[in-house]
Amino acid sequence: MDYIVLAIPVFFILIGIEFIYGVIKNVNYYRFNDSINNLSLGIGSQIVGLFFKSALFFGYQYLYDHLRIFDFPQTIWTWLILFIGVDFFYYWFHRFSHQINALWAAHIVHHQSEEYNLTVALRQSWFQGWFSWIFYLPLAILGFSPLMFITLSAFNTLYQFWIHTRLIKKIGFLEYIINTPSHHRVHHGSNPKYIDKNHGGTLIIWDIFFGTFQKEEEEVYYGITKPLSSWNPLWANFHYWVDLWEVSKRSKGFNKVKMFFSPPGWYPVELGGRKYPTEINPQVYRKYDPAYSRPILYYIAFQFIIILIGTSFFLFNVRKFDSLEKLSLSTFIIFSLVCLGALLEQKKWGKTLEIFRLVLMLVLILYIYFAKN
């Protein structure tokens, strides 16, 4: 059972509530282009995951079947210990994802938004799952059931949805135990003092224990130190890899490889050495926010709703499609998200690509209709 997919309707209800509450309180936490991009990356993450989740889970299942040390009974204590174990290894996966370039290249997607609201929670890397599962393998060897692991891992992910909000400030003594909106706002900050802090999933105690905790103090500036300045979901997933490759080509000797395993900001001496983030100047700070005409905004919103409804139907009924249909529909959904990104960026070729997409959509609809009937 894919708990994340099942929670999609709840996600959108809560996003709607946060948006409406923000309007009532006259706080501007949402931007149309940013929100569409966040949700597009979330959709893409679910689509790409269709083809890799089962294969990656096989590693955990294999170790559990062949190398497990214990056979834990499914008692409340086993669930509690596994909950703590999942959160503990999530902390280390998350921390290393900020400290190793090759891992940060995937995880960076979640940090690119210059806003902070519930849509940011859905802004996920399309390829992070390819390595994150490795960190949890000790749990398989210890003997924790794969189904229990999947359930609690999903809970860990679902829990983190609500902490992506600016509406909730601080919540008293719980700030010392669990991950809260205040703690996670710090984690998404590009202010130098906030970078690489508060990596916990459900619990904040790991950050306190291991020295990566930081309270929310001055105003948080969201995003990454080198702004993405793009609404293209494909570029969002690959831009840092391109940067690493370009630096690697200009590096000498072993530094060509070292670049991928060094922390973000590291550069070889021949390229100027380590670069540290600088303080943000509020006087010159600007978000990437192109202006649009109303017709194009209405068109993009209408098309995105169609894509969202179609994707939801596809995800809830994915087992009814054969492999070719699943691949075709997945490719079309990703292509559609790229087209909307091009329209948001007002690319000259965006309208031509969109016309081609509409024709392709008609062909796909007709094919599926006649194939199923």
C-alpha positions in Angstrom: 0.0 0.0 0.0 1.4 3.4 -1.0 0.5 5.6 1.9 1.9 8.7 0.2 -0.4 8.3 -2.8 -3.4 7.7 -0.4 -2.6 10.9 1.4 -2.6 13.1 -1.7 -6.2 14.3 -1.2 -5.4 15.3 2.4 -2.3 17.2 1.2 -4.4 19.3 -1.1 -7.1 20.0 1.5 -4.5 21.2 3.9 -2.7 23.3 1.3 -6.1 24.9 0.5 -6.7 25.6 4.2 -3.3 27.2 4.6 -3.7 29.3 1.5 -7.2 30.6 2.5 -6.0 31.3 6.1 -3.1 33.2 4.7 -5.4 35.3 2.5 -7.7 36.0 5.5 -4.7 37.0 7.7 -3.2 39.0 4.8 0.1 37.2 4.7 1.6 36.3 1.3 3.1 32.9 1.7 2.2 31.6 -1.8 3.2 32.5 -5.3 1.5 30.9 -8.3 4.7 30.1 -10.3 6.5 28.7 -7.3 3.6 26.6 -6.1 3.1 25.1 -9.6 6.8 24.3 -9.7 6.7 22.7 -6.3 3.7 20.5 -7.1 5.2 19.6 -10.5 8.3 18.3 -8.8 6.1 16.3 -6.4 4.1 14.8 -9.2 7.3 13.9 -11.1 8.7 12.3 -8.0 5.7 10.0 -7.7 5.8 9.1 -11.4 9.5 8.3 -11.5 9.1 6.3 -8.2 6.7 4.0 -9.9 9.6 2.4 -11.8 12.1 2.2 -9.0 10.4 1.8 -5.6 9.9 -2.0 -5.8 13.4 -2.6 -7.2 15.1 -0.5 -4.4 13.0 -2.2 -1.7 14.3 -5.5 -2.9 17.7 -4.7 -1.3 16.0 -4.4 2.2 13.9 -7.5 1.6 16.9 -9.6 0.5 19.0 -8.7 3.6 16.0 -9.4 5.8 15.4 -12.8 4.2 19.0 -13.9 4.2 21.1 -12.1 6.8 18.7 -11.0 9.7 20.0 -11.6 13.2 16.8 -11.6 15.1 13.1 -12.3 14.6 11.2 -9.5 16.3 7.6 -10.1 17.3 5.1 -7.4 16.1 4.5 -5.9 19.5 4.1 -2.3 20.5 7.7 -2.3 21.7 9.0 -3.5 18.4 7.1 -0.8 16.6 8.4 1.8 19.0 12.1 0.7 18.7 11.8 0.6 14.9 10.2 4.0 14.9 13.3 5.3 16.7 15.6 3.4 14.4 14.0 4.7 11.3 14.2 8.3 12.6 17.8 7.8 13.7 18.9 6.5 10.2 16.8 9.2 8.5 18.8 11.8 10.4 22.1 10.4 9.1 20.8 10.0 5.6 19.6 13.6 5.7 22.8 14.9 7.2 25.0 13.2 4.7 22.7 14.5 1.9 23.8 18.0 2.9 27.5 17.1 3.3 28.4 15.1 0.2 28.0 16.7 -3.2 26.9 13.6 -5.0 24.0 13.2 -2.5 23.3 16.9 -2.3 22.8 16.9 -6.1 19.6 14.9 -5.6 18.5 16.4 -2.3 19.0 20.0 -3.4 15.6 19.9 -5.2 13.7 20.0 -1.9 15.5 23.2 -0.9 15.2 25.3 -4.1 12.0 27.0 -3.4 12.3 30.6 -2.2 9.0 30.3 -0.4 8.0 28.2 2.5 4.5 26.6 2.6 2.9 23.2 2.4 3.5 22.9 -1.3 7.3 22.9 -0.5 6.8 19.6 1.4 5.7 18.0 -1.9 8.8 19.4 -3.7 10.8 16.2 -3.9 13.8 14.9 -5.8 13.1 12.4 -8.5 16.2 10.4 -7.8 16.9 10.7 -4.0 15.3 7.3 -3.4 18.1 5.6 -5.4 20.4 6.0 -2.5 18.4 6.9 0.6 17.3 3.2 1.2 21.0 2.2 1.7 21.1 4.0 5.1 18.3 1.8 6.5 19.8 -1.5 5.7 21.1 -2.1 9.2 17.4 -2.4 10.3 16.9 -5.2 7.8 20.0 -7.1 9.1 18.8 -6.6 12.7 15.5 -8.3 11.7 12.8 -5.6 11.4 10.0 -6.7 9.1 10.1 -5.0 5.7 6.3 -4.2 6.0 6.9 -2.6 9.4 9.8 -0.6 8.0 7.8 0.6 4.9 4.9 1.7 7.2 7.1 3.7 9.6 9.2 5.1 6.8 6.0 6.4 5.2 4.9 7.8 8.6 8.2 9.6 8.9 7.7 11.2 5.5 4.0 12.0 6.1 4.9 13.6 9.5 7.2 16.1 7.8 4.4 17.5 5.6 2.9 19.7 8.3 6.2 21.3 9.4 6.5 23.1 6.1 4.5 26.1 7.2 5.0 29.6 8.4 1.6 29.9 10.1 2.6 27.9 13.1 5.2 29.6 15.3 6.7 27.7 18.3 4.9 25.0 20.3 6.5 25.2 23.8 8.4 22.3 25.4 7.8 20.0 22.4 10.4 22.1 20.5 13.0 20.1 22.5 11.7 16.7 21.4 10.1 16.7 18.0 10.8 18.4 14.7 8.5 21.4 14.4 7.7 24.1 11.8 10.1 26.5 13.6 13.0 23.9 13.4 12.3 23.0 9.8 12.1 26.7 8.7 15.7 26.9 9.9 16.6 23.8 7.9 15.3 25.5 4.7 17.2 28.7 5.4 20.0 30.0 3.1 21.2 32.3 5.9 24.8 31.1 6.7 24.0 30.4 10.4 21.0 28.2 9.3 22.7 26.1 6.6 23.1 22.4 7.4 21.1 22.5 10.6 18.1 20.6 12.0 18.3 17.4 9.9 15.8 15.4 12.1 12.7 13.8 10.6 10.2 13.3 13.3 12.5 13.9 16.3 14.8 16.9 16.9 16.8 15.1 19.6 19.4 13.8 17.1 20.4 17.3 16.1 20.7 18.2 19.8 22.8 15.1 20.5 25.0 15.4 17.5 25.6 19.2 17.4 23.5 20.2 14.4 20.7 22.0 16.2 19.9 25.7 15.6 17.0 27.7 17.0 15.0 30.0 14.7 16.2 33.5 15.5 16.4 36.2 12.8 14.3 36.1 9.7 14.8 33.1 7.5 15.6 33.5 3.8 14.5 30.4 1.9 16.1 28.7 -1.0 19.7 27.7 -2.0 22.8 30.0 -2.0 22.9 29.9 -5.8 19.2 30.5 -6.8 17.8 28.1 -9.3 15.9 30.8 -11.2 14.0 28.3 -13.3 10.6 26.6 -13.3 11.8 23.7 -15.4 11.4 20.5 -13.3 14.0 18.6 -15.3 16.6 21.3 -14.8 15.7 21.4 -11.1 16.8 17.7 -10.8 19.9 17.9 -13.0 21.4 21.4 -12.7 23.7 20.6 -9.7 25.0 17.5 -11.5 25.8 19.8 -14.5 27.6 22.2 -12.2 29.6 19.3 -10.6 30.5 17.9 -14.0 31.7 21.3 -15.3 33.9 21.9 -12.2 35.2 18.3 -12.4 36.3 18.9 -16.0 38.3 22.0 -15.0 39.9 20.2 -12.0 43.2 18.4 -12.0 44.1 14.8 -11.1 42.2 13.2 -8.3 40.2 16.4 -7.7 38.1 15.5 -10.7 36.7 12.6 -8.5 37.0 14.3 -5.1 34.6 17.0 -6.2 31.7 14.5 -6.1 32.4 13.4 -2.5 33.3 16.7 -1.0 30.9 19.0 0.8 28.9 21.7 -1.2 31.1 24.8 -1.6 34.3 22.8 -1.8 36.5 23.6 -4.8 40.1 22.5 -5.5 42.9 25.0 -4.9 43.4 25.5 -8.7 39.8 26.8 -8.9 40.0 29.1 -5.9 39.5 26.7 -3.0 36.5 26.4 -0.6 33.8 29.0 -1.0 31.6 29.9 1.9 28.1 31.4 1.8 27.8 35.1 2.5 25.3 37.0 4.5 22.1 38.0 2.7 21.6 41.7 2.0 17.9 42.5 2.3 18.4 45.6 0.2 19.5 43.6 -2.9 17.7 40.3 -2.2 15.2 39.5 -4.9 13.2 36.3 -5.6 12.9 34.9 -9.1 9.4 36.0 -10.0 8.6 36.9 -13.6 5.4 38.9 -14.4 2.6 37.3 -16.4 -0.6 38.3 -18.2 -3.8 37.0 -16.7 -4.7 34.8 -19.8 -1.5 32.8 -19.5 -2.0 32.4 -15.7 -5.5 31.1 -16.3 -4.3 28.8 -19.0 -1.5 27.3 -17.0 -3.8 26.9 -13.9 -6.4 25.1 -16.1 -3.8 22.8 -17.7 -2.2 22.0 -14.4 -5.5 21.0 -12.9 -6.1 18.6 -15.8 -2.6 17.2 -15.3 -3.1 16.8 -11.6 -6.5 15.1 -12.0 -5.1 12.8 -14.7 -2.0 12.0 -12.7 -4.1 11.2 -9.6 -6.3 8.9 -11.6 -3.2 7.2 -13.0 -1.5 6.7 -9.6 -4.7 5.3 -8.0 -5.2 2.9 -10.9 -1.7 2.2 -12.0 -2.1 -1.6 -11.8 -4.8 -1.5 -14.5 -2.2 -0.4 -17.1 0.3 -2.6 -18.9 4.0 -1.7 -19.0 3.8 0.1 -22.3 0.8 2.2 -21.2 2.4 3.0 -17.9 5.7 4.1 -19.6 3.8 6.2 -22.2 1.6 7.9 -19.7 4.5 8.6 -17.3 6.6 10.1 -20.1 3.7 12.3 -21.2 3.1 13.5 -17.6 6.7 14.5 -17.2 6.7 16.1 -20.7 3.6 18.1 -19.7 5.2 19.4 -16.5 8.2 20.6 -18.6 5.9 22.4 -21.0 4.2 24.2 -18.2 7.6 25.2 -16.8 8.5 26.6 -20.2 5.3 28.7 -20.2 6.1 29.9 -16.8 9.6 30.9 -17.9 8.1 32.5 -21.0 10.4 30.7 -23.4 10.0 31.5 -27.0 9.6 27.9 -27.9 7.2 27.2 -25.0 4.0 27.8 -27.0 5.1 25.6 -29.9 6.0 22.8 -27.5 2.6 23.3 -25.8 0.7 22.9 -29.1 2.6 19.7 -29.7 1.7 18.5 -26.2 -2.0 19.1 -26.8 -2.0 17.1 -30.0 -0.1 14.3 -28.3 -2.6 14.3 -25.4 -5.4 13.8 -27.9 -3.6 10.9 -29.5 -3.0 9.3 -26.1 -6.6 9.7 -25.0 -7.9 8.1 -28.3 -5.3 5.3 -28.1 -6.3 4.4 -24.5 -10.0 4.7 -25.2 -9.9 2.4 -28.2 -7.4 0.0 -26.6 -9.6 -0.4 -23.5 -12.8 -0.8 -25.5 
